[in-house]
Amino acid sequence: MKISTTARNLWLGTAALAGVAILWHIAALRVGLPVILPGPSAVFSRLATMICEPNFWCHVGATLLRGLAGFLLSLAVGTAVGLVAGIFPTLEALFRPLIVVLRSTPSMAFIVLALIWFKGDWVTLFVIFLVVFPIIAQNVIEGVRNIDRELLEMVTVFHVGKLRRLTVLYLPSVASYLAAGIAAGLGITWKVLIAAEVFAYPRTGIGTQMDTARVYLETDKVFAWSLVVIAIGLCFDYAVRAVSRKQEETRKGNRHV
């Protein structure tokens, strides 16, 4: 059943992508100006050429490092804050206005402020943290809130130590909420990161290359780099989903045992 479901989803995804490519091709033919809207063949041809260039992986690697650094920092701080705020209602009341403010503030405002305050890679790190941190923290808080009260009473009655509570109760209980936060956070990380790179214009990075291509009206190159960012996002999304499914299967197996 799992294999057939996976195969069906793969076919549906492939069909959806094929439909988008067909519509894209038709739109490009209708426009008739590659500088405005290049066709799929031109974009994929440009992408193949870019991949063979020596600096391609340098730009991809620089963007990946910036994105992962900002995301991992957000994940660590957001998880810690979410656990503490979820366990202690007073601290939740203290952190909630900050989380709401950060989630409500446009990411472009963070980018503009970062450009004023910082230089280089600190711009992207600052922006990613402020955008992703509230997503992770809010999801962890919700996970702690929904822990079975009977389990909480049980660990209290048996005087389970704080570290033991964290490892056997809180972290496993919020795992699914944290996974959802990670998926959402990673999805927005790459969008915000590319925007920050376009404005900060670091020496290497996908955003820098996209803005340079825009200046020289290399629209096919802009599309090609966009496909690279989409591929990065899809890879991380599938990886997170695979890990989540594996953890869920392990958890169900342990219950039956």
DRENPA-3360 file (N, C-alpha, C; in nm, 2 decimals, always signed):
BEGIN
1 = MKISTTAR = +0.08/-0.12/+0.00/+0.00/+0.00/+0.00/+0.09/+0.13/+0.00 ~ +0.19/+0.12/+0.08/+0.28/+0.24/+0.09/+0.35/+0.27/-0.05 ~ +0.39/+0.16/-0.11/+0.46/+0.17/-0.24/+0.36/+0.23/-0.34 ~ +0.24/+0.18/-0.35/+0.14/+0.23/-0.45/+0.11/+0.37/-0.42 ~ +0.10/+0.41/-0.29/+0.06/+0.55/-0.26/+0.18/+0.64/-0.30 ~ +0.30/+0.60/-0.27/+0.42/+0.68/-0.31/+0.43/+0.69/-0.46 ~ +0.40/+0.58/-0.53/+0.40/+0.59/-0.68/+0.30/+0.68/-0.73 ~ +0.18/+0.67/-0.67/+0.07/+0.76/-0.72/+0.10/+0.90/-0.70;
9 = NLWLGTAA = +0.16/+0.94/-0.58/+0.19/+1.07/-0.55/+0.30/+1.12/-0.64 ~ +0.40/+1.03/-0.68/+0.50/+1.07/-0.77/+0.45/+1.10/-0.91 ~ +0.35/+1.02/-0.95/+0.29/+1.04/-1.08/+0.21/+1.17/-1.08 ~ +0.14/+1.19/-0.98/+0.06/+1.32/-0.97/+0.15/+1.44/-0.97 ~ +0.26/+1.43/-0.89/+0.35/+1.54/-0.89/+0.41/+1.57/-1.03 ~ +0.45/+1.46/-1.09/+0.51/+1.47/-1.23/+0.41/+1.53/-1.33 ~ +0.28/+1.49/-1.32/+0.18/+1.54/-1.40/+0.16/+1.69/-1.38 ~ +0.16/+1.73/-1.25/+0.14/+1.87/-1.22/+0.26/+1.96/-1.28;
17 = LAGVAILW = +0.38/+1.91/-1.26/+0.49/+1.98/-1.32/+0.49/+1.99/-1.47 ~ +0.45/+1.88/-1.53/+0.43/+1.88/-1.68/+0.33/+1.98/-1.72 ~ +0.22/+1.99/-1.65/+0.11/+2.09/-1.68/+0.17/+2.23/-1.67 ~ +0.24/+2.26/-1.56/+0.30/+2.39/-1.55/+0.39/+2.42/-1.66 ~ +0.48/+2.32/-1.70/+0.57/+2.34/-1.81/+0.50/+2.37/-1.94 ~ +0.39/+2.30/-1.97/+0.31/+2.33/-2.09/+0.25/+2.47/-2.09 ~ +0.19/+2.51/-1.98/+0.14/+2.64/-1.97/+0.24/+2.75/-1.98 ~ +0.36/+2.72/-1.92/+0.47/+2.81/-1.93/+0.51/+2.83/-2.08;
25 = HIAALRVG = +0.52/+2.72/-2.15/+0.56/+2.72/-2.29/+0.46/+2.80/-2.38 ~ +0.34/+2.77/-2.35/+0.23/+2.84/-2.43/+0.24/+2.99/-2.40 ~ +0.26/+3.03/-2.27/+0.27/+3.17/-2.24/+0.39/+3.24/-2.30 ~ +0.50/+3.17/-2.31/+0.62/+3.22/-2.37/+0.60/+3.24/-2.52 ~ +0.53/+3.15/-2.58/+0.50/+3.17/-2.73/+0.41/+3.29/-2.75 ~ +0.31/+3.30/-2.66/+0.22/+3.41/-2.68/+0.29/+3.55/-2.66 ~ +0.38/+3.56/-2.56/+0.45/+3.68/-2.53/+0.54/+3.71/-2.65 ~ +0.62/+3.61/-2.69/+0.71/+3.62/-2.80/+0.83/+3.71/-2.78;
33 = LPVILPGP = +0.86/+3.74/-2.65/+0.98/+3.81/-2.62/+1.06/+3.74/-2.51 ~ +1.17/+3.67/-2.54/+1.24/+3.60/-2.44/+1.30/+3.69/-2.33 ~ +1.32/+3.81/-2.36/+1.37/+3.90/-2.25/+1.26/+3.92/-2.15 ~ +1.14/+3.91/-2.18/+1.03/+3.92/-2.09/+0.99/+3.78/-2.03 ~ +0.97/+3.69/-2.11/+0.94/+3.55/-2.06/+1.00/+3.45/-2.15 ~ +1.12/+3.40/-2.11/+1.18/+3.29/-2.19/+1.11/+3.16/-2.17 ~ +1.11/+3.07/-2.27/+1.05/+2.94/-2.27/+1.12/+2.84/-2.18 ~ +1.06/+2.73/-2.15/+1.13/+2.63/-2.07/+1.25/+2.58/-2.13;
41 = SAVFSRLA = +1.26/+2.55/-2.26/+1.37/+2.50/-2.32/+1.49/+2.59/-2.31 ~ +1.47/+2.72/-2.33/+1.58/+2.82/-2.31/+1.63/+2.83/-2.17 ~ +1.54/+2.82/-2.07/+1.58/+2.82/-1.93/+1.66/+2.70/-1.89 ~ +1.61/+2.58/-1.93/+1.68/+2.46/-1.90/+1.82/+2.45/-1.97 ~ +1.82/+2.50/-2.09/+1.95/+2.51/-2.16/+2.05/+2.60/-2.09 ~ +2.00/+2.71/-2.04/+2.09/+2.80/-1.97/+2.13/+2.74/-1.83 ~ +2.04/+2.67/-1.77/+2.07/+2.60/-1.64/+2.18/+2.49/-1.66 ~ +2.17/+2.42/-1.77/+2.27/+2.32/-1.80/+2.41/+2.38/-1.82;
49 = TMICEPNF = +2.41/+2.50/-1.89/+2.53/+2.57/-1.91/+2.59/+2.62/-1.78 ~ +2.51/+2.67/-1.69/+2.55/+2.72/-1.56/+2.61/+2.62/-1.48 ~ +2.55/+2.50/-1.48/+2.60/+2.39/-1.39/+2.74/+2.35/-1.43 ~ +2.77/+2.37/-1.55/+2.91/+2.33/-1.60/+3.01/+2.44/-1.57 ~ +2.97/+2.56/-1.53/+3.06/+2.67/-1.50/+3.12/+2.64/-1.36 ~ +3.25/+2.68/-1.34/+3.32/+2.65/-1.22/+3.27/+2.72/-1.10 ~ +3.21/+2.84/-1.12/+3.17/+2.92/-1.00/+3.02/+2.88/-0.96 ~ +2.96/+2.80/-1.03/+2.82/+2.77/-1.00/+2.80/+2.71/-0.86;
57 = WCHVGATL = +2.88/+2.61/-0.83/+2.87/+2.55/-0.70/+2.92/+2.63/-0.58 ~ +3.01/+2.73/-0.62/+3.05/+2.82/-0.51/+2.93/+2.91/-0.47 ~ +2.85/+2.96/-0.57/+2.74/+3.04/-0.53/+2.63/+2.96/-0.46 ~ +2.61/+2.84/-0.51/+2.51/+2.75/-0.44/+2.55/+2.72/-0.30 ~ +2.68/+2.68/-0.28/+2.73/+2.65/-0.15/+2.72/+2.77/-0.06 ~ +2.76/+2.89/-0.10/+2.75/+3.01/-0.02/+2.61/+3.03/+0.03 ~ +2.51/+3.02/-0.06/+2.37/+3.04/-0.02/+2.32/+2.93/+0.07 ~ +2.36/+2.81/+0.05/+2.33/+2.70/+0.14/+2.38/+2.72/+0.28;
65 = LRGLAGFL = +2.51/+2.76/+0.29/+2.57/+2.78/+0.42/+2.50/+2.90/+0.50 ~ +2.47/+3.00/+0.43/+2.40/+3.12/+0.49/+2.26/+3.07/+0.54 ~ +2.19/+3.00/+0.45/+2.05/+2.96/+0.49/+2.05/+2.86/+0.60 ~ +2.14/+2.76/+0.60/+2.14/+2.66/+0.71/+2.19/+2.73/+0.84 ~ +2.28/+2.82/+0.83/+2.33/+2.88/+0.96/+2.22/+2.96/+1.02 ~ +2.15/+3.04/+0.94/+2.04/+3.12/+1.00/+1.92/+3.03/+1.05 ~ +1.89/+2.92/+0.97/+1.79/+2.84/+1.01/+1.82/+2.76/+1.14 ~ +1.94/+2.70/+1.15/+1.98/+2.63/+1.27/+1.98/+2.71/+1.39;
73 = LSLAVGTA = +2.02/+2.84/+1.38/+2.02/+2.93/+1.49/+1.87/+2.95/+1.53 ~ +1.79/+2.97/+1.44/+1.64/+2.99/+1.47/+1.58/+2.87/+1.53 ~ +1.62/+2.75/+1.48/+1.57/+2.63/+1.53/+1.61/+2.61/+1.68 ~ +1.74/+2.63/+1.71/+1.79/+2.61/+1.85/+1.72/+2.71/+1.94 ~ +1.72/+2.84/+1.91/+1.67/+2.94/+2.00/+1.51/+2.92/+2.01 ~ +1.45/+2.90/+1.89/+1.30/+2.89/+1.89/+1.26/+2.77/+1.97 ~ +1.33/+2.65/+1.96/+1.29/+2.53/+2.04/+1.31/+2.56/+2.19 ~ +1.42/+2.62/+2.23/+1.44/+2.64/+2.37/+1.34/+2.74/+2.42;
81 = VGLVAGIF = +1.31/+2.85/+2.35/+1.21/+2.95/+2.40/+1.07/+2.88/+2.40 ~ +1.04/+2.81/+2.30/+0.91/+2.74/+2.29/+0.89/+2.65/+2.41 ~ +0.99/+2.57/+2.44/+0.98/+2.47/+2.55/+0.96/+2.55/+2.68 ~ +1.04/+2.65/+2.71/+1.03/+2.72/+2.83/+0.90/+2.79/+2.84 ~ +0.86/+2.86/+2.73/+0.73/+2.94/+2.74/+0.61/+2.84/+2.75 ~ +0.62/+2.72/+2.69/+0.51/+2.63/+2.70/+0.50/+2.57/+2.83 ~ +0.61/+2.55/+2.90/+0.60/+2.49/+3.04/+0.56/+2.59/+3.14 ~ +0.61/+2.71/+3.13/+0.58/+2.82/+3.23/+0.48/+2.92/+3.16;
89 = PTLEALFR = +0.36/+2.93/+3.20/+0.26/+3.02/+3.15/+0.30/+3.17/+3.16 ~ +0.37/+3.20/+3.27/+0.42/+3.34/+3.29/+0.51/+3.38/+3.17 ~ +0.61/+3.29/+3.14/+0.70/+3.32/+3.04/+0.63/+3.32/+2.90 ~ +0.53/+3.24/+2.88/+0.46/+3.25/+2.76/+0.39/+3.38/+2.74 ~ +0.33/+3.43/+2.85/+0.27/+3.57/+2.84/+0.38/+3.67/+2.81 ~ +0.50/+3.65/+2.85/+0.61/+3.75/+2.83/+0.65/+3.74/+2.68 ~ +0.67/+3.62/+2.63/+0.72/+3.60/+2.49/+0.62/+3.62/+2.38 ~ +0.49/+3.60/+2.41/+0.39/+3.60/+2.31/+0.38/+3.73/+2.23;
97 = PLIVVLRS = +0.38/+3.84/+2.30/+0.38/+3.97/+2.22/+0.49/+3.98/+2.12 ~ +0.61/+3.94/+2.17/+0.73/+3.94/+2.08/+0.71/+3.85/+1.96 ~ +0.66/+3.73/+1.98/+0.64/+3.64/+1.87/+0.54/+3.69/+1.77 ~ +0.43/+3.75/+1.82/+0.33/+3.81/+1.74/+0.38/+3.92/+1.65 ~ +0.46/+4.01/+1.72/+0.52/+4.12/+1.65/+0.61/+4.07/+1.54 ~ +0.70/+3.98/+1.57/+0.79/+3.93/+1.47/+0.72/+3.86/+1.35 ~ +0.61/+3.78/+1.38/+0.54/+3.72/+1.27/+0.46/+3.82/+1.19 ~ +0.42/+3.93/+1.25/+0.34/+4.03/+1.18/+0.42/+4.13/+1.10;
105 = TPSMAFIV = +0.55/+4.14/+1.13/+0.63/+4.24/+1.06/+0.67/+4.19/+0.92 ~ +0.66/+4.27/+0.82/+0.70/+4.22/+0.68/+0.85/+4.19/+0.68 ~ +0.89/+4.08/+0.61/+1.03/+4.04/+0.60/+1.11/+4.15/+0.54 ~ +1.05/+4.23/+0.45/+1.12/+4.34/+0.38/+1.17/+4.44/+0.48 ~ +1.09/+4.46/+0.58/+1.13/+4.56/+0.69/+1.25/+4.51/+0.76 ~ +1.26/+4.38/+0.79/+1.38/+4.33/+0.85/+1.50/+4.34/+0.76 ~ +1.48/+4.32/+0.63/+1.59/+4.33/+0.53/+1.65/+4.47/+0.53 ~ +1.56/+4.57/+0.52/+1.60/+4.71/+0.52/+1.68/+4.75/+0.65;
113 = LALIWFKG = +1.62/+4.71/+0.76/+1.69/+4.74/+0.89/+1.83/+4.67/+0.89 ~ +1.83/+4.54/+0.85/+1.96/+4.47/+0.85/+2.06/+4.54/+0.76 ~ +2.02/+4.59/+0.65/+2.11/+4.66/+0.56/+2.17/+4.79/+0.63 ~ +2.09/+4.85/+0.71/+2.14/+4.97/+0.79/+2.24/+4.93/+0.90 ~ +2.20/+4.82/+0.97/+2.28/+4.78/+1.09/+2.40/+4.69/+1.06 ~ +2.39/+4.61/+0.96/+2.50/+4.50/+0.95/+2.56/+4.51/+0.81 ~ +2.66/+4.43/+0.79/+2.73/+4.41/+0.66/+2.75/+4.26/+0.64 ~ +2.76/+4.23/+0.51/+2.80/+4.09/+0.47/+2.69/+3.99/+0.51;
121 = DWVTLFVI = +2.75/+3.87/+0.56/+2.66/+3.76/+0.59/+2.57/+3.79/+0.71 ~ +2.60/+3.89/+0.79/+2.52/+3.91/+0.91/+2.38/+3.96/+0.87 ~ +2.37/+4.02/+0.75/+2.24/+4.06/+0.70/+2.15/+3.94/+0.69 ~ +2.19/+3.84/+0.62/+2.11/+3.72/+0.59/+2.08/+3.65/+0.72 ~ +2.18/+3.64/+0.81/+2.16/+3.57/+0.94/+2.06/+3.64/+1.02 ~ +2.06/+3.77/+1.03/+1.97/+3.85/+1.11/+1.83/+3.83/+1.06 ~ +1.81/+3.84/+0.92/+1.68/+3.84/+0.86/+1.62/+3.70/+0.88 ~ +1.69/+3.59/+0.85/+1.64/+3.46/+0.86/+1.60/+3.43/+1.01;
129 = FLVVFPII = +1.68/+3.47/+1.10/+1.65/+3.44/+1.24/+1.52/+3.51/+1.28 ~ +1.50/+3.64/+1.25/+1.38/+3.71/+1.29/+1.25/+3.65/+1.22 ~ +1.27/+3.60/+1.10/+1.15/+3.54/+1.03/+1.12/+3.40/+1.07 ~ +1.22/+3.32/+1.09/+1.19/+3.18/+1.12/+1.17/+3.15/+1.27 ~ +1.24/+3.22/+1.36/+1.23/+3.20/+1.50/+1.09/+3.20/+1.56 ~ +1.00/+3.30/+1.52/+0.87/+3.29/+1.58/+0.79/+3.17/+1.53 ~ +0.82/+3.12/+1.41/+0.74/+3.00/+1.36/+0.78/+2.88/+1.44 ~ +0.91/+2.86/+1.47/+0.95/+2.75/+1.55/+0.90/+2.76/+1.69;
137 = AQNVIEGV = +0.92/+2.87/+1.75/+0.88/+2.89/+1.89/+0.73/+2.87/+1.91 ~ +0.64/+2.93/+1.82/+0.50/+2.91/+1.83/+0.46/+2.77/+1.82 ~ +0.52/+2.69/+1.72/+0.48/+2.55/+1.71/+0.52/+2.47/+1.83 ~ +0.64/+2.50/+1.89/+0.68/+2.42/+2.01/+0.59/+2.45/+2.12 ~ +0.55/+2.58/+2.14/+0.46/+2.62/+2.25/+0.32/+2.54/+2.23 ~ +0.27/+2.53/+2.11/+0.15/+2.46/+2.09/+0.16/+2.31/+2.12 ~ +0.28/+2.26/+2.09/+0.31/+2.12/+2.12/+0.31/+2.09/+2.26 ~ +0.37/+2.18/+2.34/+0.38/+2.16/+2.49/+0.24/+2.18/+2.54;
145 = RNIDRELL = +0.16/+2.27/+2.49/+0.02/+2.29/+2.54/-0.07/+2.17/+2.52 ~ -0.04/+2.09/+2.42/-0.13/+1.98/+2.39/-0.07/+1.84/+2.44 ~ +0.02/+1.85/+2.53/+0.07/+1.73/+2.60/-0.04/+1.67/+2.69 ~ -0.06/+1.55/+2.69/-0.16/+1.48/+2.77/-0.14/+1.52/+2.92 ~ -0.24/+1.57/+2.98/-0.23/+1.62/+3.12/-0.20/+1.50/+3.22 ~ -0.25/+1.38/+3.18/-0.23/+1.26/+3.26/-0.08/+1.23/+3.27 ~ -0.01/+1.25/+3.15/+0.13/+1.22/+3.15/+0.21/+1.32/+3.24 ~ +0.16/+1.45/+3.23/+0.23/+1.55/+3.32/+0.21/+1.52/+3.47;
153 = EMVTVFHV = +0.09/+1.48/+3.50/+0.06/+1.44/+3.64/+0.14/+1.32/+3.68 ~ +0.16/+1.22/+3.59/+0.24/+1.10/+3.62/+0.38/+1.14/+3.65 ~ +0.45/+1.22/+3.57/+0.59/+1.25/+3.59/+0.61/+1.33/+3.72 ~ +0.50/+1.41/+3.75/+0.51/+1.49/+3.88/+0.49/+1.39/+4.00 ~ +0.40/+1.30/+3.99/+0.38/+1.21/+4.10/+0.50/+1.12/+4.13 ~ +0.57/+1.08/+4.02/+0.69/+0.99/+4.04/+0.82/+1.07/+4.05 ~ +0.81/+1.20/+4.06/+0.92/+1.29/+4.08/+1.03/+1.26/+3.97 ~ +0.99/+1.26/+3.85/+1.08/+1.24/+3.74/+1.17/+1.37/+3.73;
161 = GKLRRLTV = +1.30/+1.35/+3.71/+1.39/+1.47/+3.70/+1.36/+1.55/+3.58 ~ +1.41/+1.68/+3.58/+1.39/+1.77/+3.48/+1.45/+1.73/+3.34 ~ +1.57/+1.68/+3.35/+1.63/+1.63/+3.22/+1.56/+1.51/+3.17 ~ +1.52/+1.42/+3.26/+1.44/+1.31/+3.21/+1.31/+1.35/+3.15 ~ +1.24/+1.44/+3.21/+1.12/+1.49/+3.16/+1.13/+1.55/+3.02 ~ +1.24/+1.62/+3.00/+1.27/+1.68/+2.87/+1.29/+1.58/+2.76 ~ +1.36/+1.47/+2.79/+1.40/+1.37/+2.69/+1.29/+1.27/+2.66 ~ +1.21/+1.23/+2.77/+1.11/+1.13/+2.75/+0.97/+1.18/+2.73;
169 = LYLPSVAS = +0.95/+1.31/+2.77/+0.81/+1.36/+2.76/+0.80/+1.47/+2.67 ~ +0.87/+1.58/+2.70/+0.85/+1.71/+2.62/+0.89/+1.70/+2.48 ~ +1.02/+1.65/+2.46/+1.07/+1.65/+2.32/+0.99/+1.55/+2.23 ~ +0.96/+1.43/+2.28/+0.89/+1.34/+2.19/+0.74/+1.39/+2.17 ~ +0.69/+1.46/+2.27/+0.55/+1.50/+2.25/+0.54/+1.62/+2.15 ~ +0.64/+1.70/+2.14/+0.63/+1.82/+2.05/+0.70/+1.79/+1.92 ~ +0.74/+1.66/+1.90/+0.81/+1.63/+1.77/+0.73/+1.66/+1.65 ~ +0.61/+1.62/+1.65/+0.53/+1.65/+1.53/+0.50/+1.80/+1.50;
177 = YLAAGIAA = +0.48/+1.87/+1.61/+0.47/+2.02/+1.60/+0.60/+2.08/+1.55 ~ +0.71/+2.03/+1.61/+0.84/+2.08/+1.57/+0.87/+2.05/+1.42 ~ +0.83/+1.93/+1.38/+0.85/+1.90/+1.24/+0.77/+1.99/+1.14 ~ +0.65/+2.02/+1.18/+0.57/+2.12/+1.10/+0.64/+2.25/+1.10 ~ +0.69/+2.30/+1.21/+0.76/+2.43/+1.22/+0.88/+2.43/+1.13 ~ +0.96/+2.31/+1.14/+1.08/+2.30/+1.06/+1.05/+2.31/+0.91 ~ +0.94/+2.24/+0.87/+0.90/+2.24/+0.73/+0.86/+2.38/+0.68 ~ +0.78/+2.45/+0.76/+0.74/+2.59/+0.73/+0.86/+2.68/+0.74;
185 = GLGITWKV = +0.95/+2.66/+0.84/+1.06/+2.75/+0.85/+1.16/+2.74/+0.74 ~ +1.19/+2.61/+0.69/+1.28/+2.59/+0.58/+1.22/+2.65/+0.45 ~ +1.09/+2.63/+0.44/+1.03/+2.69/+0.31/+1.04/+2.84/+0.30 ~ +1.03/+2.91/+0.41/+1.04/+3.05/+0.40/+1.18/+3.10/+0.41 ~ +1.27/+3.01/+0.46/+1.42/+3.05/+0.47/+1.47/+3.09/+0.34 ~ +1.45/+3.00/+0.24/+1.51/+3.03/+0.11/+1.45/+3.15/+0.04 ~ +1.32/+3.17/+0.06/+1.26/+3.30/+0.00/+1.33/+3.42/+0.06 ~ +1.33/+3.43/+0.19/+1.39/+3.54/+0.26/+1.54/+3.56/+0.23;
193 = LIAAEVFA = +1.61/+3.45/+0.23/+1.75/+3.45/+0.20/+1.78/+3.51/+0.07 ~ +1.71/+3.46/-0.04/+1.74/+3.52/-0.17/+1.71/+3.67/-0.18 ~ +1.60/+3.71/-0.12/+1.57/+3.85/-0.11/+1.68/+3.93/-0.04 ~ +1.72/+3.88/+0.07/+1.83/+3.95/+0.14/+1.96/+3.95/+0.06 ~ +1.99/+3.85/-0.01/+2.11/+3.85/-0.09/+2.10/+3.94/-0.21 ~ +1.98/+3.96/-0.26/+1.96/+4.05/-0.37/+2.00/+4.19/-0.33 ~ +1.95/+4.23/-0.20/+1.97/+4.36/-0.15/+2.11/+4.38/-0.09 ~ +2.16/+4.28/-0.02/+2.29/+4.29/+0.04/+2.41/+4.28/-0.06;
201 = YPRTGIGT = +2.38/+4.20/-0.16/+2.48/+4.18/-0.27/+2.61/+4.13/-0.22 ~ +2.61/+4.01/-0.16/+2.74/+3.95/-0.11/+2.82/+3.91/-0.24 ~ +2.95/+3.88/-0.22/+3.04/+3.85/-0.33/+2.99/+3.72/-0.40 ~ +2.95/+3.62/-0.32/+2.90/+3.50/-0.38/+2.76/+3.47/-0.32 ~ +2.68/+3.41/-0.41/+2.54/+3.38/-0.36/+2.44/+3.38/-0.48 ~ +2.34/+3.30/-0.47/+2.24/+3.29/-0.57/+2.17/+3.43/-0.59 ~ +2.13/+3.49/-0.48/+2.07/+3.62/-0.49/+2.15/+3.72/-0.57 ~ +2.28/+3.72/-0.54/+2.37/+3.82/-0.62/+2.37/+3.79/-0.76;
209 = QMDTARVY = +2.37/+3.66/-0.80/+2.37/+3.62/-0.94/+2.24/+3.66/-1.01 ~ +2.13/+3.64/-0.94/+2.00/+3.68/-0.99/+1.99/+3.83/-1.02 ~ +2.04/+3.91/-0.93/+2.03/+4.05/-0.95/+2.13/+4.10/-1.06 ~ +2.24/+4.03/-1.07/+2.33/+4.06/-1.18/+2.27/+4.03/-1.31 ~ +2.20/+3.91/-1.32/+2.14/+3.87/-1.44/+2.02/+3.97/-1.48 ~ +1.95/+4.02/-1.37/+1.85/+4.12/-1.40/+1.90/+4.25/-1.46 ~ +2.02/+4.29/-1.41/+2.08/+4.42/-1.46/+2.11/+4.40/-1.61 ~ +2.16/+4.28/-1.65/+2.20/+4.26/-1.79/+2.09/+4.20/-1.87;
217 = LETDKVFA = +1.97/+4.20/-1.82/+1.85/+4.15/-1.89/+1.86/+4.01/-1.93 ~ +1.93/+3.93/-1.85/+1.94/+3.79/-1.88/+1.83/+3.71/-1.81 ~ +1.71/+3.73/-1.86/+1.59/+3.67/-1.79/+1.60/+3.52/-1.78 ~ +1.65/+3.46/-1.88/+1.66/+3.31/-1.88/+1.75/+3.27/-1.76 ~ +1.85/+3.35/-1.73/+1.94/+3.32/-1.62/+1.87/+3.34/-1.48 ~ +1.78/+3.44/-1.48/+1.71/+3.46/-1.36/+1.61/+3.34/-1.33 ~ +1.55/+3.30/-1.44/+1.46/+3.18/-1.42/+1.54/+3.06/-1.38 ~ +1.66/+3.04/-1.44/+1.74/+2.92/-1.41/+1.78/+2.92/-1.27;
225 = WSLVVIAI = +1.83/+3.03/-1.21/+1.86/+3.04/-1.07/+1.74/+3.02/-0.98 ~ +1.62/+3.06/-1.03/+1.50/+3.04/-0.95/+1.47/+2.89/-0.94 ~ +1.50/+2.82/-1.05/+1.48/+2.67/-1.05/+1.57/+2.61/-0.95 ~ +1.69/+2.66/-0.94/+1.79/+2.60/-0.85/+1.74/+2.62/-0.70 ~ +1.68/+2.74/-0.67/+1.63/+2.77/-0.54/+1.51/+2.68/-0.51 ~ +1.43/+2.66/-0.61/+1.31/+2.57/-0.60/+1.36/+2.42/-0.57 ~ +1.46/+2.38/-0.64/+1.51/+2.25/-0.62/+1.57/+2.23/-0.48 ~ +1.64/+2.33/-0.43/+1.69/+2.33/-0.29/+1.58/+2.31/-0.19;
233 = GLCFDYAV = +1.47/+2.40/-0.21/+1.36/+2.39/-0.12/+1.29/+2.26/-0.12 ~ +1.27/+2.20/-0.24/+1.21/+2.07/-0.25/+1.29/+1.96/-0.19 ~ +1.42/+1.96/-0.20/+1.51/+1.86/-0.14/+1.50/+1.86/+0.01 ~ +1.50/+1.98/+0.07/+1.49/+1.99/+0.21/+1.35/+1.95/+0.26 ~ +1.25/+1.99/+0.18/+1.11/+1.96/+0.22/+1.09/+1.80/+0.22 ~ +1.14/+1.74/+0.12/+1.12/+1.59/+0.11/+1.21/+1.52/+0.22 ~ +1.32/+1.58/+0.25/+1.41/+1.52/+0.36/+1.34/+1.53/+0.49 ~ +1.28/+1.65/+0.52/+1.20/+1.67/+0.65/+1.09/+1.57/+0.66;
241 = RAVSRKQE = +1.01/+1.56/+0.55/+0.90/+1.47/+0.55/+0.94/+1.32/+0.56 ~ +1.05/+1.28/+0.50/+1.09/+1.15/+0.52/+1.14/+1.12/+0.66 ~ +1.21/+1.21/+0.72/+1.25/+1.19/+0.86/+1.12/+1.19/+0.95 ~ +1.03/+1.27/+0.93/+0.90/+1.28/+1.01/+0.83/+1.15/+1.00 ~ +0.82/+1.09/+0.87/+0.75/+0.96/+0.85/+0.82/+0.85/+0.93 ~ +0.95/+0.85/+0.92/+1.03/+0.75/+0.99/+1.01/+0.75/+1.14 ~ +1.01/+0.88/+1.19/+0.99/+0.89/+1.34/+0.85/+0.85/+1.38 ~ +0.75/+0.88/+1.29/+0.62/+0.84/+1.32/+0.60/+0.69/+1.32;
249 = ETRKGNRH = +0.66/+0.62/+1.22/+0.66/+0.48/+1.21/+0.73/+0.41/+1.33 ~ +0.84/+0.47/+1.37/+0.91/+0.42/+1.49/+0.83/+0.43/+1.62 ~ +0.76/+0.55/+1.63/+0.68/+0.57/+1.75/+0.56/+0.48/+1.75 ~ +0.50/+0.45/+1.64/+0.39/+0.35/+1.63/+0.44/+0.21/+1.67 ~ +0.56/+0.18/+1.61/+0.61/+0.05/+1.64/+0.64/+0.03/+1.79 ~ +0.69/+0.13/+1.86/+0.72/+0.13/+2.00/+0.59/+0.11/+2.08 ~ +0.48/+0.17/+2.03/+0.35/+0.16/+2.10/+0.30/+0.02/+2.10 ~ +0.32/-0.05/+1.98/+0.27/-0.19/+1.97/+0.35/-0.28/+2.06;
257 = V = +0.48/-0.25/+2.07/+0.57/-0.33/+2.15/+0.53/-0.32/+2.30;
% end
